[in-house]
Amino acid sequence: MIAIIKTNNPVTLSYAQSVLNDHDIGSFIADGHSGSALGFIGLITSRLMVIDEDVAEARELLAAAGLEDEFCPI
C-alpha cells in the first residue's frame, strides 16, 4: 500500500476516495480517526492509501479531479 494523499482535510479525503471509488480503485484512509481524536490540531495527518498496482492510475484520476496539490511526494 502506498499513500498518495496526505492531509488533515476530511473533505479532501472523502472527495478523493469518491473519485477512486467511481473508477473501481480500492482505497482506505489511514490514521483518519487519530486526527479526529486529537481535535484536528494538525499533529497527525490522514493518508489516502491505494495498492501499488493502482498508484499511477489513481494519481492520474486525482490530478484530473484537481487534487494534484495534495499528492505525497513519489
Residue pairs with C-beta under 8 A, 6 or more apart in sequence:
1 49
1 50
1 51
1 52
2 49
2 50
2 51
2 52
2 55
3 30
3 47
3 48
3 49
3 72
4 48
4 49
4 50
4 55
4 58
4 59
4 62
4 71
4 72
5 12
5 13
5 16
5 47
5 48
5 62
5 67
5 70
5 71
5 72
6 45
6 46
6 47
6 48
6 70
6 72
7 13
7 45
7 46
7 70
8 35
8 40
8 42
8 45
8 46
10 32
10 36
10 46
12 67
12 70
13 29
13 32
13 46
13 48
15 65
15 67
16 27
16 48
16 62
16 65
16 67
16 70
17 27
17 29
17 48
19 61
19 62
19 65
19 67
20 26
20 27
20 48
20 50
20 58
20 61
20 62
21 27
23 57
23 61
25 50
25 54
25 57
25 58
25 61
26 50
26 51
26 54
27 48
27 49
27 50
27 58
28 48
28 49
29 46
29 47
29 48
29 49
30 46
30 47
30 48
30 49
31 44
31 45
31 46
31 47
32 46
34 44
34 46
35 43
35 44
35 45
35 46
38 44
47 72
50 58
59 68
59 71
62 68
62 70
62 71
63 71
